[in-house]
Amino acid sequence: MIELEIYAANVRNPDNILALHHELEAIPGLRFKVDRNHDIVYLEADMAEFTMDEIRKAFLRIGLQPRVAGQIPPPLQDASKKKTQQLR
């Protein structure tokens, strides 16, 4: 199971919730719910059939700036990005 929390200011606006619903329903296997009190969108899926880029674009298309709350689950991390190393 993959779980992801995304903060998006002003997602509580009913028009934004409806638009986000239309954007996210197009992503197969993704379930979500919106916490209107805190502008948090909870996403979950059984398998990673989507990418973080798809999630970001869904929010951006309706004018919301998504910010991941916590860590991005390993299946969704971009493998093409190099890992940083701690300086000693």
Protein Blocks (a to p, Z undefined) as FASTA:
>chain_A
ZZdddddehklpmklmmmmmmmmmmpghiacdddfknopacdddfbdcbdfklmmmmmmm
nopacddehjddfklpcfkbccddddZZ
